[in-house]
């Protein structure tokens, strides 16, 4: 079907150490200067280094100028901030009032109403739908009026359970336009999981589709909602949009500085392929791009539907300028080889981005050299749901500054990283690892956990008083750059040696036959814990598995140490991943521990059938080990 310019249908009907490569592997880039008029004249003349120093030494001046110049306020703020990290008190732009929907839509409709706001890359290739800022504003207002007419008011919570689509974006913007609070639940959660989120937020209404589609599969959304609301007495209304052709509920704000990381320019097509139900979709599919007046892609499908070239065919057809994706998807595509990439024209790409987890070196070099043809800077970004937006990334930086492969590198404006030692003391100097904390607040930081502020304080500010605790470990290189080593709770203790599972995975992933791995720790009678590695091999190497596994043992022993070599290796065809690309490690842990009777909620998995495959592979592995023991 040919692409259409109109939008059919409206509302109703670790702490471990992973060293950087040497300076010979660095890349440099030429920064794109900020557009004139977007900052006060004085600040726009400063270098990146000077801007960063100002942002951490005089945050009131920096953020006050940025917010006043770049956002439209209904009422101006009289104080930039009132924050105390020790008590979890977070307050920014006190006295000010603004409407996010106005800043995402009305501001741009006044200047360029017919600019394309959204390109809906639907499940079937070549059926994209383009939505202008004027069209998006009109539909958002209709949705907002419909919600108000049914009693949805300021402060009410609204659950949005929709597949990636323009109507999902309009539903989000309609909520914030009338002051309602949206909680977007990704389409694919079970009715129980959906009900839990509705109950946590106390939602008064749910907005959904009758059905969605992804990867060629139909998803019955309305049926899930019907089942969920039976246990949700707070829900008074279920709004159904007609489709044509225990996480924390958190509050955040941010200032629109997306262009500084991704080198966004007028006329670009920004391609973040995340689901709008995840924070990456909120910040870098919806609010970030629209607040900047950008054209943003809504990717409804999967990386391998109808074939492994889907991402790159989309880049060619939509002329995408920035491509922002997850390492887990890249590792999946890597095993299909280079032909699916080189089949399509990627000359429109100018910047590549990685998000969601530390990217391993093999995936980084494949992404940069094959996808980006060695000419596109690759920004490995670190941030969290709780931070609201990118906190550490290679960009922005001064002209000629290097980009080191597989490193997040530099703190963003207003971010002061601090590495903490085991005794809770800030670590000085370079070439060290520690718990990654941030020493002062920034506008995008979460304000609280809805309904449980003490939980917010206990989780993020109590472990290291006076600091925000990320829960991640990091390494600060000899050059002062930061590399995320993974979640600190993903640390195993082998015979007294503390190991980050990410470090072992990084070593395994260097093998050319291994596109991705997942390592977990399991108990051991003598060693305390031992690593258990789940390994995905490239399709044409399954017969060579024994030889490859021995090479992997040797690789870990060489790269780390003999005690780090996994006790168990299980070859699987794929790993259990959520739709956002996260590996569901608790499933792997249950499989390894042979406690699969109660797997818990698996509705968040992209394809729950993968669990059965892994259980069967483990059962075969267990039988083989028993046979080997008998022979001995």
Backbone torsions as a table, in degrees:
resi	resn	phi	psi	omega
1	UNK	NA	136.6	-179.0
2	UNK	-70.1	151.2	178.5
3	UNK	-66.5	145.2	179.7
4	UNK	-116.7	148.3	-178.4
5	UNK	-90.5	-17.7	-179.0
6	UNK	-98.8	158.1	-176.9
7	UNK	-99.7	111.8	-178.6
8	UNK	-78.9	142.3	172.1
9	UNK	83.8	135.7	174.9
10	UNK	-115.3	-154.9	-164.8
11	UNK	-68.6	-44.0	-167.2
12	UNK	-78.2	-160.4	-175.4
13	UNK	81.3	NA	NA
14	UNK	NA	83.6	-147.1
15	UNK	-24.4	79.2	176.2
16	UNK	-144.0	175.8	-171.1
17	UNK	-122.3	122.3	177.5
18	UNK	-125.1	108.7	-171.5
19	UNK	-77.5	150.4	177.2
20	UNK	-79.7	155.7	174.9
21	UNK	-69.2	166.5	-178.9
22	UNK	-66.1	169.6	-176.6
23	UNK	-62.3	-18.8	178.8
24	UNK	-67.1	-16.0	-179.0
25	UNK	-97.1	5.4	-177.2
26	UNK	-77.7	155.2	176.0
27	UNK	-121.8	156.2	176.3
28	UNK	-124.9	165.4	179.8
29	UNK	-148.1	161.7	176.6
30	UNK	-104.5	117.3	-176.1
31	UNK	-68.7	148.0	175.1
32	UNK	-90.9	119.7	-175.2
33	UNK	-66.6	150.6	178.7
34	UNK	-63.5	147.7	180.0
35	UNK	-62.4	141.5	-179.9
36	UNK	-61.7	140.2	176.9
37	UNK	92.4	-8.7	-178.1
38	UNK	-86.0	-15.2	174.0
39	UNK	-127.5	166.1	170.3
40	UNK	-60.2	150.7	-175.3
41	UNK	-54.9	-39.9	-177.4
42	UNK	-64.8	-46.3	-176.4
43	UNK	-70.4	-32.8	-176.7
44	UNK	-66.3	-15.9	-179.1
45	UNK	-90.0	-9.2	-176.6
46	UNK	-78.0	150.4	173.2
47	UNK	-71.6	168.4	177.6
48	UNK	-60.1	-43.3	-179.5
49	UNK	-59.1	-43.2	179.1
50	UNK	-67.5	-39.8	177.8
51	UNK	-62.2	-43.8	-179.7
52	UNK	-63.4	-45.4	179.8
53	UNK	-60.7	-40.0	177.3
54	UNK	-63.3	-38.9	-176.4
55	UNK	-65.5	-26.1	-178.6
56	UNK	-102.4	-21.7	179.3
57	UNK	-94.9	-28.0	178.8
58	UNK	-138.8	66.5	-176.2
59	UNK	-61.8	-29.5	178.7
60	UNK	-61.4	-45.5	-179.6
61	UNK	-68.4	-44.5	-176.7
62	UNK	-63.5	-57.4	-175.3
63	UNK	-73.2	-30.6	176.8
64	UNK	-63.4	-42.4	178.0
65	UNK	-67.0	-44.2	-178.9
66	UNK	-61.5	-46.6	-176.9
67	UNK	-67.3	-41.1	-178.2
68	UNK	-67.6	-38.3	-175.6
69	UNK	-81.5	-31.7	-167.6
70	UNK	-107.2	-7.0	-179.6
71	UNK	-124.5	151.3	175.9
72	UNK	-96.2	123.0	-177.0
73	UNK	-106.5	135.3	171.8
74	UNK	-73.8	-37.0	173.7
75	UNK	-137.8	130.3	-176.7
76	UNK	-69.4	151.0	177.0
77	UNK	-80.6	150.8	-179.8
78	UNK	-107.3	-9.8	178.0
79	UNK	-147.7	134.9	-174.2
80	UNK	-71.3	-43.8	-174.8
81	UNK	-155.5	156.7	172.3
82	UNK	-148.3	92.6	-170.7
83	UNK	-131.1	146.7	173.1
84	UNK	-146.3	103.3	-176.3
85	UNK	-66.3	-25.6	-179.7
86	UNK	-63.8	-37.3	-178.1
87	UNK	-101.2	-4.7	-178.3
88	UNK	77.8	20.8	177.9
89	UNK	-86.8	118.7	-178.1
90	UNK	-125.8	116.3	177.3
91	UNK	-140.6	126.4	179.9
92	UNK	-129.5	145.2	174.8
93	UNK	53.9	55.1	-174.9
94	UNK	-64.6	136.3	180.0
95	UNK	86.6	-15.3	-178.6
96	UNK	-82.1	150.4	175.1
97	UNK	-133.2	133.4	174.8
98	UNK	-147.6	166.0	176.4
99	UNK	-120.5	121.1	-176.8
100	UNK	-61.5	-38.8	179.8
101	UNK	-60.7	-40.5	178.2
102	UNK	-62.8	-42.3	-179.2
103	UNK	-70.7	-25.9	179.1
104	UNK	-86.2	-24.7	-171.5
105	UNK	-124.9	-65.2	-171.8
106	UNK	-56.9	-42.2	-178.9
107	UNK	-57.2	-38.5	-176.0
108	UNK	-86.1	-31.2	177.0
109	UNK	-62.7	-34.1	178.1
110	UNK	-64.0	-32.6	-174.8
111	UNK	-96.4	-44.2	-176.3
112	UNK	-148.0	75.8	-174.6
113	UNK	-61.0	-27.9	-175.6
114	UNK	-96.3	7.8	173.4
115	UNK	-67.6	141.3	179.1
116	UNK	-72.9	124.0	177.5
117	UNK	-90.4	-46.4	-175.0
118	UNK	-125.8	138.3	166.7
119	UNK	-116.9	108.3	-178.5
120	UNK	-83.6	102.2	176.7
121	UNK	-83.8	92.8	-173.5
122	UNK	-71.5	173.9	-173.1
123	UNK	-58.8	-40.5	178.8
124	UNK	-87.4	127.2	-179.3
125	UNK	-59.1	146.0	175.8
126	UNK	79.8	10.4	179.6
127	UNK	-117.2	28.4	-175.2
128	UNK	-63.0	152.0	179.2
129	UNK	-124.2	131.5	-179.5
130	UNK	-105.5	137.3	-178.0
131	UNK	-125.1	124.5	179.2
132	UNK	-81.2	167.0	177.3
133	UNK	-61.9	-37.9	178.9
134	UNK	-63.9	-44.9	-179.8
135	UNK	-64.0	-41.1	-179.5
136	UNK	-66.0	-39.5	177.8
137	UNK	-63.8	-44.9	-179.3
138	UNK	-60.2	-45.8	-178.2
139	UNK	-70.4	-38.0	176.2
140	UNK	-59.3	-43.2	179.8
141	UNK	-66.1	-39.2	177.3
142	UNK	-62.9	-43.9	177.5
143	UNK	-62.9	-43.8	-179.8
144	UNK	-61.0	-44.3	178.8
145	UNK	-64.4	-38.2	178.4
146	UNK	-63.7	-41.9	178.6
147	UNK	-63.8	-44.8	-179.3
148	UNK	-63.5	-38.4	-178.4
149	UNK	-66.7	-18.8	178.3
150	UNK	-105.3	20.5	171.0
151	UNK	85.9	14.3	176.3
152	UNK	-85.6	119.6	-173.7
153	UNK	-123.5	178.5	179.6
154	UNK	-56.0	130.0	179.1
155	UNK	92.5	-17.3	177.2
156	UNK	-68.9	147.3	178.5
157	UNK	-99.0	139.0	-178.2
158	UNK	-129.3	125.0	175.7
159	UNK	-87.5	135.5	177.0
160	UNK	-116.6	113.9	-176.6
161	UNK	-121.2	83.3	-171.2
162	UNK	-141.5	150.9	173.1
163	UNK	-72.6	164.7	-178.1
164	UNK	-61.8	119.2	-173.9
165	UNK	-168.7	162.3	175.6
166	UNK	-59.2	-35.7	179.8
167	UNK	-66.6	-32.0	175.4
168	UNK	-64.9	-41.3	177.3
169	UNK	-64.7	-45.3	179.2
170	UNK	-61.5	-37.1	178.2
171	UNK	-64.0	-41.5	177.1
172	UNK	-61.4	-48.7	-177.4
173	UNK	-68.5	-31.6	177.5
174	UNK	-66.0	-40.6	178.4
175	UNK	-61.0	-51.8	-176.9
176	UNK	-68.8	-23.8	179.4
177	UNK	-65.8	-36.1	-179.3
178	UNK	-99.6	4.7	178.0
179	UNK	86.7	7.4	175.1
180	UNK	-78.3	159.6	-178.5
181	UNK	-106.9	120.3	179.6
182	UNK	-95.2	145.4	168.9
183	UNK	-124.2	109.4	-175.1
184	UNK	-90.0	120.4	-179.1
185	UNK	-108.2	123.9	-172.0
186	UNK	-66.2	141.9	-176.8
187	UNK	-70.5	109.3	-175.5
188	UNK	147.1	-18.0	173.6
189	UNK	-62.9	147.5	174.2
190	UNK	-69.3	167.1	179.0
191	UNK	-62.9	-35.1	178.4
192	UNK	-66.5	-44.1	179.4
193	UNK	-65.1	-40.5	177.5
194	UNK	-63.4	-44.3	-179.9
195	UNK	-60.6	-41.0	179.5
196	UNK	-59.9	-40.3	-180.0
197	UNK	-72.3	-37.2	175.8
198	UNK	-63.1	-42.5	-179.5
199	UNK	-67.3	-42.2	179.7
200	UNK	-58.2	-41.4	-177.5
201	UNK	-89.2	-12.3	-177.0
202	UNK	63.8	47.2	-173.5
203	UNK	-68.2	140.4	178.1
204	UNK	-91.9	-22.5	-178.1
205	UNK	-148.4	159.1	175.5
206	UNK	-129.0	133.8	175.0
207	UNK	-111.5	131.1	-176.3
208	UNK	-150.3	177.1	169.2
209	UNK	-105.1	163.4	169.1
210	UNK	-63.4	-43.7	179.4
211	UNK	-155.7	161.3	174.8
212	UNK	-125.9	178.7	178.8
213	UNK	-146.3	138.7	179.5
214	UNK	-156.1	128.4	179.8
215	UNK	61.0	31.2	179.3
216	UNK	81.6	0.5	-179.1
217	UNK	-106.6	137.1	177.2
218	UNK	-84.9	135.5	-179.8
219	UNK	-115.8	121.8	-177.7
220	UNK	-82.9	91.5	-175.4
221	UNK	-76.7	-47.9	-177.2
222	UNK	-60.9	-38.2	178.9
223	UNK	-62.0	-38.9	177.4
224	UNK	-64.8	-42.1	179.6
225	UNK	-63.9	-44.6	179.9
226	UNK	-56.4	-42.1	-179.9
227	UNK	-70.7	-37.7	-176.5
228	UNK	-67.9	-45.0	-172.5
229	UNK	-70.5	-12.7	176.9
230	UNK	-61.2	-25.8	179.5
231	UNK	-109.7	16.7	-177.3
232	UNK	-123.8	83.9	-176.1
233	UNK	-64.9	-18.1	-179.7
234	UNK	-71.5	-22.1	-176.1
235	UNK	-75.4	120.8	179.1
236	UNK	-103.7	-24.8	-176.4
237	UNK	-139.8	142.3	169.1
238	UNK	-121.0	114.6	179.8
239	UNK	-96.9	129.0	-177.8
240	UNK	-112.3	117.2	176.2
241	UNK	-88.3	139.9	178.9
242	UNK	-86.8	122.4	-179.7
243	UNK	-90.5	125.8	174.4
244	UNK	-115.5	158.4	-179.1
245	UNK	13.0	NA	NA
246	UNK	NA	70.8	178.6
247	UNK	-71.5	155.7	-178.9
248	UNK	-85.3	143.8	174.8
249	UNK	-94.7	117.9	-170.0
250	UNK	-124.5	158.7	178.7
251	UNK	-113.9	133.6	-176.6
252	UNK	-142.4	162.4	169.9
253	UNK	-144.0	159.3	176.0
254	UNK	-154.1	163.7	177.4
255	UNK	-108.5	142.1	-168.3
256	UNK	-77.6	93.4	179.4
257	UNK	-124.8	25.5	-176.8
258	UNK	-58.2	-35.9	-173.4
259	UNK	-63.3	-21.8	-176.4
260	UNK	-75.5	-26.7	178.2
261	UNK	-86.4	-44.1	-170.1
262	UNK	-102.9	5.7	178.0
263	UNK	57.0	43.2	-179.7
264	UNK	-73.6	137.7	177.8
265	UNK	-133.1	156.6	177.8
266	UNK	-53.6	134.7	179.1
267	UNK	94.0	-10.4	178.7
268	UNK	-72.1	157.8	171.0
269	UNK	-113.2	114.3	-174.7
270	UNK	-91.4	119.3	-174.4
271	UNK	-112.8	85.4	170.7
272	UNK	-98.1	122.7	-170.6
273	UNK	-97.1	24.2	179.6
274	UNK	-82.0	157.7	173.7
275	UNK	-75.3	142.3	-179.5
276	UNK	-69.1	-11.9	177.2
277	UNK	-76.4	-9.4	179.5
278	UNK	-108.3	162.7	-176.2
279	UNK	-61.2	-34.2	177.8
280	UNK	-61.8	-38.8	176.6
281	UNK	-66.8	-39.6	177.0
282	UNK	-59.8	-52.9	-170.9
283	UNK	-81.3	-34.3	-170.9
284	UNK	-122.5	7.3	167.5
285	UNK	-113.1	-38.6	-174.3
286	UNK	-105.8	-79.3	-166.9
287	UNK	-67.6	-44.7	-179.5
288	UNK	-60.9	-56.6	179.8
289	UNK	-60.8	-45.1	-175.8
290	UNK	-68.8	-36.2	177.6
291	UNK	-63.9	-27.9	178.0
292	UNK	-91.3	3.5	179.9
293	UNK	71.9	27.6	-174.7
294	UNK	-88.5	170.9	168.3
295	UNK	-101.5	118.2	-173.8
296	UNK	-117.2	144.5	-177.9
297	UNK	-93.2	134.1	172.0
298	UNK	-105.5	106.2	-175.1
299	UNK	-94.9	111.0	-174.3
300	UNK	-89.3	-19.6	-168.2
301	UNK	-96.5	-153.0	179.7
302	UNK	-125.4	163.5	-178.5
303	UNK	-63.9	-18.8	-174.1
304	UNK	-119.6	16.9	177.4
305	UNK	-113.4	128.0	-1.2
306	UNK	-83.1	-1.5	178.5
307	UNK	-156.2	170.7	-176.7
308	UNK	-68.5	0.2	176.9
309	UNK	-95.2	7.7	-171.3
310	UNK	-58.4	-46.8	178.8
311	UNK	-55.5	-47.5	-169.9
312	UNK	-78.2	-30.2	171.9
313	UNK	-64.5	-37.8	177.7
314	UNK	-66.8	-41.2	176.6
315	UNK	-58.1	-45.8	-179.2
316	UNK	-63.8	-47.6	-173.4
317	UNK	-71.2	-39.2	-177.2
318	UNK	-93.9	-5.3	-179.1
319	UNK	56.5	53.9	-178.4
320	UNK	-69.7	136.6	-178.3
321	UNK	-95.4	-41.7	178.5
322	UNK	-120.7	131.8	178.7
323	UNK	-119.5	120.6	-174.0
324	UNK	-124.0	112.0	-175.6
325	UNK	-142.3	178.6	-175.5
326	UNK	-96.2	143.1	177.9
327	UNK	-56.2	-34.7	-178.0
328	UNK	-63.9	-35.6	176.4
329	UNK	-69.9	-38.1	179.1
330	UNK	-64.2	-41.3	178.9
331	UNK	-66.2	-34.7	176.0
332	UNK	-62.0	-45.7	-176.7
333	UNK	-73.5	-29.6	-178.8
334	UNK	-57.8	-35.8	-175.5
335	UNK	-71.9	-12.3	177.1
336	UNK	-87.9	-2.6	176.9
337	UNK	88.4	-175.9	-174.0
338	UNK	-89.1	-18.9	-172.0
339	UNK	-61.8	-37.4	-179.8
340	UNK	-67.6	-25.5	178.2
341	UNK	-81.0	-50.7	-173.3
342	UNK	-71.0	-10.9	177.6
343	UNK	-66.2	-21.8	-172.6
344	UNK	-119.3	151.7	179.5
345	UNK	-77.9	120.9	179.9
346	UNK	-117.1	22.6	-176.0
347	UNK	-66.6	-18.4	179.4
348	UNK	-73.8	-21.1	-177.6
349	UNK	-66.3	135.2	176.8
350	UNK	-122.3	-29.4	179.1
351	UNK	-139.5	138.6	174.2
352	UNK	-112.4	147.3	179.4
353	UNK	-137.5	148.4	179.2
354	UNK	-123.3	138.0	-174.5
355	UNK	-149.4	148.4	170.7
356	UNK	112.5	-27.1	-177.8
357	UNK	-171.0	161.7	175.7
358	UNK	-60.7	136.3	179.7
359	UNK	-92.8	133.6	179.7
360	UNK	-78.7	163.0	-172.2
361	UNK	-64.2	-41.1	-178.0
362	UNK	-61.9	-45.3	179.6
363	UNK	-65.6	-39.3	179.3
364	UNK	-59.6	-50.0	-176.3
365	UNK	-67.6	-36.2	176.6
366	UNK	-64.3	-46.4	179.5
367	UNK	-60.4	-45.7	-176.3
368	UNK	-73.6	-46.7	-172.2
369	UNK	-82.8	-39.6	-176.9
370	UNK	-87.9	-56.7	-178.1
371	UNK	-68.9	-49.1	-177.1
372	UNK	-88.8	1.1	177.4
373	UNK	56.5	23.9	177.9
374	UNK	74.1	3.6	-176.5
375	UNK	-111.2	-13.9	-176.8
376	UNK	-97.3	122.9	173.3
377	UNK	-58.2	140.4	-179.0
378	UNK	-114.0	115.6	-179.1
379	UNK	-101.0	112.8	176.9
380	UNK	-88.5	104.8	-171.1
381	UNK	-97.3	139.3	172.2
382	UNK	-116.7	129.3	172.3
383	UNK	-167.5	-178.7	-175.4
384	UNK	-142.4	165.9	172.4
385	UNK	-52.5	-41.2	-175.5
386	UNK	-71.5	-19.6	-177.6
387	UNK	-91.5	-18.0	175.9
388	UNK	84.7	-29.5	-178.5
389	UNK	-165.7	179.8	-175.7
390	UNK	-57.0	133.1	178.2
391	UNK	-113.0	-34.7	178.7
392	UNK	-135.7	130.0	-178.6
393	UNK	-164.0	156.7	178.3
394	UNK	-60.6	-31.1	176.7
395	UNK	-111.7	154.9	-5.3
396	UNK	-73.4	163.7	179.9
397	UNK	-162.0	169.0	177.5
398	UNK	-68.8	159.0	-178.5
399	UNK	-57.5	133.1	179.1
400	UNK	81.7	1.1	-179.6
401	UNK	-67.0	143.1	-176.5
402	UNK	-75.8	157.6	168.2
403	UNK	-117.8	118.8	-177.7
404	UNK	-93.8	128.5	-179.6
405	UNK	-54.6	138.1	173.6
406	UNK	61.3	30.7	176.3
407	UNK	-131.4	138.8	174.1
408	UNK	-73.6	-35.1	167.3
409	UNK	78.1	-83.3	-164.0
410	UNK	-109.2	139.2	175.4
411	UNK	-68.9	144.2	177.2
412	UNK	-77.9	171.6	179.5
413	UNK	-52.0	132.7	175.9
414	UNK	82.0	-5.0	-176.7
415	UNK	-100.7	122.7	176.2
416	UNK	-116.5	94.2	179.9
417	UNK	-69.1	144.7	174.7
418	UNK	-136.1	134.0	175.0
419	UNK	-98.8	129.2	-177.3
420	UNK	-104.9	141.8	177.4
421	UNK	-85.0	178.5	-176.1
422	UNK	-65.0	-23.2	179.5
423	UNK	-94.7	7.6	177.7
424	UNK	85.0	15.3	-178.4
425	UNK	-99.8	141.4	175.2
426	UNK	-62.2	134.8	-179.2
427	UNK	-95.1	130.6	179.0
428	UNK	-100.5	165.4	177.9
429	UNK	81.3	179.7	-177.9
430	UNK	-113.8	177.7	-176.3
431	UNK	59.5	49.2	-178.2
432	UNK	-139.5	160.3	174.9
433	UNK	-122.9	154.3	179.6
434	UNK	-173.6	-175.8	176.8
435	UNK	-79.1	128.1	-175.9
436	UNK	-80.7	117.6	176.1
437	UNK	-125.3	167.3	175.9
438	UNK	-126.3	134.1	-167.1
439	UNK	-89.2	-14.6	179.0
440	UNK	-145.8	153.8	-176.1
441	UNK	-72.9	163.2	178.3
442	UNK	-139.9	162.3	-172.8
443	UNK	-61.6	-30.7	-175.4
444	UNK	-81.5	-5.3	-175.4
445	UNK	-64.1	144.6	177.0
446	UNK	-60.2	147.3	-178.9
447	UNK	-89.8	-31.8	-176.6
448	UNK	-173.9	175.5	165.0
449	UNK	-102.0	125.3	-173.1
450	UNK	-56.4	124.0	176.4
451	UNK	79.2	0.9	-177.3
452	UNK	-155.0	70.9	-177.2
453	UNK	-65.7	-31.8	-179.6
454	UNK	-64.6	-36.5	175.8
455	UNK	-61.5	-38.2	177.8
456	UNK	-60.8	-47.9	-179.4
457	UNK	-64.6	-45.2	-176.8
458	UNK	-63.9	-36.9	-175.4
459	UNK	-77.5	-37.7	-168.2
460	UNK	-112.6	-21.4	-173.6
461	UNK	-122.8	-17.9	-179.6
462	UNK	-78.1	-37.3	-177.9
463	UNK	-56.7	-39.3	179.4
464	UNK	-134.4	88.0	-173.8
465	UNK	-51.9	131.7	-179.5
466	UNK	90.3	-2.1	-178.9
467	UNK	-130.9	151.6	169.4
468	UNK	-84.6	125.2	-179.1
469	UNK	-100.3	121.0	-175.2
470	UNK	-81.3	-23.0	-173.5
471	UNK	85.4	-3.6	179.4
472	UNK	-103.7	154.1	170.1
473	UNK	-97.5	156.2	-179.5
474	UNK	-148.4	156.8	176.5
475	UNK	-116.7	130.9	174.5
476	UNK	-104.2	117.5	-172.2
477	UNK	-73.1	174.4	178.1
478	UNK	-61.2	-24.9	178.5
479	UNK	-91.1	2.5	178.0
480	UNK	85.5	12.5	178.5
481	UNK	-90.5	154.3	-176.3
482	UNK	-105.0	136.6	174.3
483	UNK	-127.3	125.8	-179.4
484	UNK	-78.4	129.7	-177.0
485	UNK	-101.9	-2.9	176.6
486	UNK	115.8	174.1	179.3
487	UNK	-62.7	138.0	-179.2
488	UNK	-70.8	-19.2	175.2
489	UNK	-82.6	-3.1	173.3
490	UNK	-97.3	46.5	179.2
491	UNK	-115.9	133.6	177.9
492	UNK	-118.3	152.9	-176.6
493	UNK	-115.4	105.7	-178.5
494	UNK	-104.8	108.1	179.1
495	UNK	52.1	39.6	178.6
496	UNK	88.7	-6.8	178.5
497	UNK	-94.3	121.1	177.9
498	UNK	-84.0	126.4	-176.9
499	UNK	-129.6	134.0	171.7
500	UNK	-83.6	130.8	-180.0
501	UNK	-59.9	-30.2	179.9
502	UNK	-63.5	-32.9	179.6
503	UNK	-67.1	-41.2	178.4
504	UNK	-67.4	-43.1	178.3
505	UNK	-60.1	-40.1	-179.7
506	UNK	-62.0	-40.1	178.7
507	UNK	-67.3	-44.5	179.5
508	UNK	-63.2	-39.3	-176.2
509	UNK	-69.9	-11.5	177.8
510	UNK	-73.4	-17.4	179.4
511	UNK	-70.5	130.6	-176.2
512	UNK	-62.8	-19.1	-179.2
513	UNK	-89.0	-2.1	-172.5
514	UNK	-118.9	104.1	178.2
515	UNK	-74.3	-31.3	178.7
516	UNK	-162.4	156.0	179.3
517	UNK	-143.1	166.1	170.8
518	UNK	-142.3	130.3	-178.0
519	UNK	-118.4	133.3	174.8
520	UNK	-129.4	164.9	177.6
521	UNK	-103.9	140.9	176.3
522	UNK	-129.5	154.5	-177.4
523	UNK	-64.5	150.3	176.9
524	UNK	-140.6	135.8	-174.2
525	UNK	-59.7	-34.8	-174.9
526	UNK	-102.4	-47.6	-173.5
527	UNK	-85.4	-6.9	-176.7
528	UNK	88.5	-63.1	174.0
529	UNK	-142.6	155.4	173.2
530	UNK	-138.4	152.1	178.3
531	UNK	-75.4	142.3	174.5
532	UNK	-122.9	118.5	-174.4
533	UNK	-106.0	127.1	170.8
534	UNK	-100.1	122.2	-169.8
535	UNK	-121.5	129.7	173.0
536	UNK	-102.2	125.6	177.8
537	UNK	-101.6	154.9	174.0
538	UNK	-61.8	149.4	-168.4
539	UNK	-55.3	-35.1	-173.5
540	UNK	-90.9	11.0	-175.4
541	UNK	-119.3	10.6	-177.1
542	UNK	-60.0	-36.7	-178.4
543	UNK	-68.9	-21.8	-178.9
544	UNK	-95.4	16.2	-173.5
545	UNK	-54.3	-46.9	-178.3
546	UNK	-57.4	-43.5	-179.5
547	UNK	-66.6	-41.7	-179.7
548	UNK	-63.6	-42.4	-178.8
549	UNK	-63.4	-37.4	177.0
550	UNK	-66.4	-39.1	176.6
551	UNK	-63.2	-34.7	178.1
552	UNK	-68.0	-39.9	176.4
553	UNK	-59.8	-45.8	179.9
554	UNK	-64.1	-36.7	-177.6
555	UNK	-65.1	-46.0	179.7
556	UNK	-65.9	-41.0	179.4
557	UNK	-61.0	-38.4	-179.2
558	UNK	-75.6	-43.9	-174.7
559	UNK	-75.1	-34.2	-176.1
560	UNK	-120.6	-79.1	178.8
561	UNK	-175.2	164.1	-178.6
562	UNK	-63.3	-35.3	-178.6
563	UNK	-68.5	-14.9	-179.6
564	UNK	-87.1	-9.1	-178.3
565	UNK	-65.7	126.5	-179.9
566	UNK	-56.0	138.1	176.3
567	UNK	-70.6	-30.6	-177.3
568	UNK	-130.5	139.4	172.1
569	UNK	-124.2	126.3	176.4
570	UNK	-123.1	116.7	178.7
571	UNK	-81.5	126.2	178.8
572	UNK	-129.7	160.3	-179.4
573	UNK	-80.5	-25.5	179.3
574	UNK	-162.8	166.8	-178.3
575	UNK	-108.3	154.2	179.6
576	UNK	-76.7	114.2	-175.5
577	UNK	-127.0	146.8	173.2
578	UNK	-77.2	170.9	179.5
579	UNK	-63.9	-22.6	177.2
580	UNK	-83.5	-1.7	176.8
581	UNK	94.2	2.7	179.2
582	UNK	-78.6	137.3	175.3
583	UNK	-76.6	127.9	179.7
584	UNK	-84.8	87.6	-172.5
585	UNK	-68.9	-26.7	179.6
586	UNK	-63.6	-30.3	176.1
587	UNK	-66.3	-45.4	179.5
588	UNK	-62.7	-38.0	179.9
589	UNK	-65.3	-40.5	178.4
590	UNK	-66.0	-38.4	177.7
591	UNK	-64.5	-47.0	-178.8
592	UNK	-64.0	-33.0	-179.4
593	UNK	-87.2	-2.9	-179.1
594	UNK	58.5	44.1	177.6
595	UNK	-124.9	55.4	-174.0
596	UNK	-92.2	9.2	179.8
597	UNK	-63.5	-37.4	179.4
598	UNK	-125.5	96.2	-177.4
599	UNK	-85.2	-10.1	-176.8
600	UNK	76.9	-161.9	-176.6
601	UNK	-76.0	117.0	177.8
602	UNK	-112.2	12.1	-176.8
603	UNK	-68.4	-18.9	179.9
604	UNK	-78.6	-9.8	179.4
605	UNK	-68.9	143.6	177.1
606	UNK	-61.8	-40.3	177.4
607	UNK	-143.4	97.0	-177.2
608	UNK	-58.2	-19.4	-178.9
609	UNK	-65.4	-16.4	179.4
610	UNK	-64.1	-28.1	-179.0
611	UNK	-62.6	-44.6	179.0
612	UNK	-61.6	-41.2	179.4
613	UNK	-59.8	-43.2	-177.3
614	UNK	-70.9	-39.3	178.0
615	UNK	-61.5	-43.1	179.8
616	UNK	-65.8	-40.3	177.9
617	UNK	-63.5	-39.1	179.4
618	UNK	-68.2	-37.5	178.7
619	UNK	-62.7	-40.6	177.3
620	UNK	-65.3	-41.2	178.1
621	UNK	-62.1	-42.2	179.8
622	UNK	-62.2	-42.6	179.4
623	UNK	-63.9	-40.3	179.3
624	UNK	-62.2	-41.2	-179.9
625	UNK	-66.3	-38.3	178.3
626	UNK	-64.9	-40.2	178.0
627	UNK	-63.8	-40.8	179.8
628	UNK	-64.4	-37.7	178.6
629	UNK	-65.4	-39.0	179.4
630	UNK	-63.7	-39.3	-179.9
631	UNK	-65.7	-31.6	179.6
632	UNK	-74.7	NA	NA
